[in-house]
Amino acid sequence: MEQDNPKKIYPQGYEPKIKVDENPNIRNQLLNEILKASPTEVVDTDLFAVMAKRRSTRKFKKQIVETEKVDKIIAAADTAPTARNFQGFEIFYIKSPQKKKELIEACNKQPYVNAPLVLVFCKNPDRVKLDFPEHILKKFAIQDATLAAAYSQLAAQALGLSSIWIGMLDEQKVMDVIGTDLTPSSVLCIGYPEQVKFPKPRRNLKELVHVVWD
Ligand SMILES: Cc1cc2nc3c(=O)[nH]c(=O)nc-3n(C[C@H](O)[C@H](O)[C@H](O)COP(=O)(O)O)c2cc1C
């Protein structure tokens, strides 16, 4: 029976580092344990400092991303809100160096896609079991996938890593490379930055916020 062997819930080739005696009756047990577990390095626990310090990085050290950190980055995605909790997205964790090279080509020849950790976030509107027209379900799935990637991006920053969000991609080429029918929404490339950068300027608050009175 599947539930008697919790190992079966892991995808082939990826098993979280942390070991828990999983009780199938406790929901989110593994997720919670991963999120609580200490990573190998100091984590920035101030959410606002993490947000303020995050910068897109296109030059990574060759240093690998530790499995404990990969676990946390993936677990963070799983904490993101999704439309009615149907979780209309999936993550492809690219381990193959060859596939990473092919993804460079599929992502408009952007060389930094060959990063130490590459996650492709795909939309899965079929998971969104709501009685709405297809275009609404697709809209929910893209929002689910985008939010999940954003959560992972912030988690990576909190763990002392940097990232680049790749939106400029050829959807079909990415699908061919990773072998799926699911459409990608973004590729998140993560690693240790070669250098820490200052925050980029943003527009004035006046241009950002529109106050609606009545
Ligand atoms: C939807 C989206 C698509 C993006 N696509 C790419 C991309 O294909 N290649 C790239 O180098 N950066 C891409 N970026 C990163 C942006 O260029 C970057 O976030 C922006 O310049 C702001 O800089 P910051 O992230 O350092 O604050 C993308 C970001 C977003 C949110």
PDBQT file of the ligand as one rigid body, heavy atoms in Angstrom, charges set to zero:
ROOT
HETATM    1  C1  LIG A 301       8.143  38.647 -15.283  1.00  0.00    +0.000 C 
HETATM    2  C2  LIG A 301       9.648  38.824 -15.252  1.00  0.00    +0.000 A 
HETATM    3  C3  LIG A 301      10.391  38.404 -16.331  1.00  0.00    +0.000 A 
HETATM    4  C4  LIG A 301      11.777  38.530 -16.307  1.00  0.00    +0.000 A 
HETATM    5  N1  LIG A 301      12.509  38.001 -17.327  1.00  0.00    +0.000 NA
HETATM    6  C5  LIG A 301      13.850  38.095 -17.300  1.00  0.00    +0.000 A 
HETATM    7  C6  LIG A 301      14.626  37.466 -18.301  1.00  0.00    +0.000 A 
HETATM    8  O1  LIG A 301      14.130  36.760 -19.181  1.00  0.00    +0.000 OA
HETATM    9  N2  LIG A 301      15.962  37.631 -18.257  1.00  0.00    +0.000 N 
HETATM   10  C7  LIG A 301      16.578  38.373 -17.280  1.00  0.00    +0.000 A 
HETATM   11  O2  LIG A 301      17.800  38.474 -17.319  1.00  0.00    +0.000 OA
HETATM   12  N3  LIG A 301      15.871  38.956 -16.287  1.00  0.00    +0.000 NA
HETATM   13  C8  LIG A 301      14.526  38.830 -16.277  1.00  0.00    +0.000 A 
HETATM   14  N4  LIG A 301      13.788  39.354 -15.232  1.00  0.00    +0.000 N 
HETATM   15  C9  LIG A 301      14.465  40.075 -14.149  1.00  0.00    +0.000 C 
HETATM   16  C10 LIG A 301      14.245  41.583 -14.234  1.00  0.00    +0.000 C 
HETATM   17  O3  LIG A 301      15.018  42.105 -15.286  1.00  0.00    +0.000 OA
HETATM   18  C11 LIG A 301      14.603  42.238 -12.897  1.00  0.00    +0.000 C 
HETATM   19  O4  LIG A 301      13.780  41.704 -11.885  1.00  0.00    +0.000 OA
HETATM   20  C12 LIG A 301      14.421  43.762 -12.945  1.00  0.00    +0.000 C 
HETATM   21  O5  LIG A 301      15.382  44.339 -13.769  1.00  0.00    +0.000 OA
HETATM   22  C13 LIG A 301      14.516  44.397 -11.569  1.00  0.00    +0.000 C 
HETATM   23  O6  LIG A 301      15.789  44.152 -10.997  1.00  0.00    +0.000 OA
HETATM   24  P1  LIG A 301      15.915  43.458  -9.557  1.00  0.00    +0.000 P 
HETATM   25  O7  LIG A 301      15.266  42.102  -9.666  1.00  0.00    +0.000 OA
HETATM   26  O8  LIG A 301      17.398  43.349  -9.292  1.00  0.00    +0.000 OA
HETATM   27  O9  LIG A 301      15.225  44.319  -8.567  1.00  0.00    +0.000 OA
HETATM   28  C14 LIG A 301      12.415  39.184 -15.222  1.00  0.00    +0.000 A 
HETATM   29  C15 LIG A 301      11.639  39.569 -14.127  1.00  0.00    +0.000 A 
HETATM   30  C16 LIG A 301      10.291  39.360 -14.121  1.00  0.00    +0.000 A 
HETATM   31  C17 LIG A 301       9.497  39.710 -12.887  1.00  0.00    +0.000 C 
ENDROOT
TORSDOF 0
